[in-house]
Structure formats: C-alpha cells, structure tokens
C-alpha cells in the first residue's frame, strides 16, 4: 500500500445485522435467520478445523434468495435470507447436526449452537444475539485499552446523555408463560436500554464498570431517561404488559412519578418492576417504602436474585415481593435448588434459550420464562 493511502474500513457486521433486523421489523418483510453460535462451543469443539467446517456448512444457505452473511465479533455467524430455505436450509442443518453430534457430551448441545429464527416475529432475539456479540468484543477491547470512568468523565457522559436520542438504544425482551393447554404465550416484554450499544457509541474509551459507585450514578441517569422515554406522548398507546428494571432511588424519584402519571389506565396493574438484590439490601427502610408505594399504585415487583440460594438471605415472603427471577445454567440444573425460597408460580427463569432450560423449568413447575427461545422450545 502506498504511503498515505487509507486502509479500507472493515464493515461492522453486528451494526449491519442490527440495521437489517430493525428494517425488517419496521417493514414487516419476512426473513429467516440461522445463527451459528460458535461462541457457545466448549473448548474441545472450538478448534480451528471445527470452526472452519462449521462455517463451510453454511455455504448452501449463502446461495438462498437475497442471502446475507454477518460475521459477528465474537466468532458467531448469522445468515439471513428470504423464503423458507428449502433444500439449502436442510443441507446446512444436516451438516451442522453431523458436525456437532457429540456436542451434548461436551457441555453444549446442537440446539445451543444453531438458532433458527423467523423475522420479524423473533427480531428481538436476533437483536439480543447481536448485542451480546458486541458486548463480548467490547469487553475484550476495553480490558486492553479503556480507562476507568472518573467523575469528570461521568459528568461529560451525563451531559451527552441529556441531549442524546436514547430511543435508538431501546430494546425489548419477551417473557413467555405456560398456558393451560401446555403451550406458550407472551406474558410481558422487558423494556431496557442497551448499555453495551450505548457504551460503544457514547463512551468507547471508558471502562464503565471499573468504578462501581460511578456506575450506580450512571444507572440512575439511564433509568431516568428510560422512564422519560416511556412517558413521552404516544409511547405507551396501545402497548401491552411490560417490565422495566429500576433502582430503589429511581422508584422514588420524580421521573417515576411522571411516568406513573402518564401510564394509561389499561396498563395499570400490568407493569412489572425489577429490583436488584444488592439495591434492596443497601437500604431496607427505603426499599420497604418504595415497595409499598409501588404496590399501592398497582405495580408488581420482581427481585433479580443473584442465585437460587438467595432465599436464605432474601426470603420473598418476608420482602413482600411478587416475583423472583433466577438465571438458568447447567450448574443450576445439577443443584436442584429451592428456587430462591419462592413458589414455582412466582419464579421467572432467565436465559431460557435452550431446550434444557425450558424442560428443567417446566419439570419444576415454573411457568414464566424470559427469552425468545422459550417460545420455540415449548
């Protein structure tokens, strides 16, 4: 290359995928997506020749109608196309099933490696996968070069946030519930701001998690912006039940009062507010006041438990909360815990994106699952 010549800029495939999925959702144009989650492979199956063979198995799909390939920063690959996929899809799935036939014995099953999605119905799940890939890549880069966020940096970031359009960072994640006939239906959508995307665009050179006390301050700022977005005219018109995560301080702040005043009557009693366990324990009197205020206004409160053993420290009945969410993992399945001291009907199983997670939860009487994968595996 000649001196002074500019290097061609590599396409940000994660951003391109998000743009494509967002456009599909907005237009209603039907597409299918196959995501090859190589990042989910155990080390024994993540050797270079395995990865090459896995990517080559997608070649038939690359010839499908208007097919597009997106190589995500965490080594995952997504292929989008129009139509059902037919023989090309069957060929790719057969190759992948053969390649990963022994994946279950290595700690990850074929269902965890290959994710087949329909757009626009499952757009949120594909957006979540793209976001997760960027978060992992950003964390790796940040560990090498990012500087801790300091008070001056926080002030500058808050000033930027005050004028930024945060709507583009808004995401939704479904929670499904088991119906009387054993099927699944949407119970509510969790609404949140993608911190990974926000960090990448607004604070690419700062390690936001390096200073926990500043991060808590930033979290309150983001919660206030999310509440303001939801309280804006027309935002909740015709909306269905939803959930949002708030700190105790935000629940008692002016932004929440404005949101509560703007909440349509049809949604009164249909909103779930998630609280983090450390925030609850930090100031129990403030939590109790916030809990009584929110429940008197018709909100259901959910505790994000750090693990199933949280029931011994944070007993749900004594806290007076309605729901508890625990994240699924193979270790959780092996331990057969007491579900954070709650009844199965009060438990939301998070990260329910695998057949194992849904089967385990249903076997224990759990009927609420967060994640689009739960609907596909009912």
GIVENLIN-V510968 format. One record per helix or strand. SS is the DSSP state (h for helix, s for strand). FROM is the first residue (numbers start at 1). TO is the last residue. If there is no record, write none. Layout:
BEGIN
ss=[SS:SS]
from=[FROM:FROM]
to=[TO:TO]
END
This chain:
BEGIN
ss=[h:s:h:h:h:h:s:s:h:h:h:s:h:s:h:h:s:s:h:s:h:h:s:h:h:h:s:h:h:s:h:h:s:h:h:h:s:h:s:h]
from=[13:31:38:43:48:59:68:77:86:103:110:114:123:147:151:166:170:184:195:206:208:212:242:248:254:265:271:277:284:300:308:316:323:330:339:344:347:355:368:373]
to=[27:36:40:45:56:62:71:81:99:106:113:119:145:148:163:169:178:193:202:207:210:231:245:251:262:267:276:282:296:304:312:319:327:335:341:346:350:363:370:376]
END
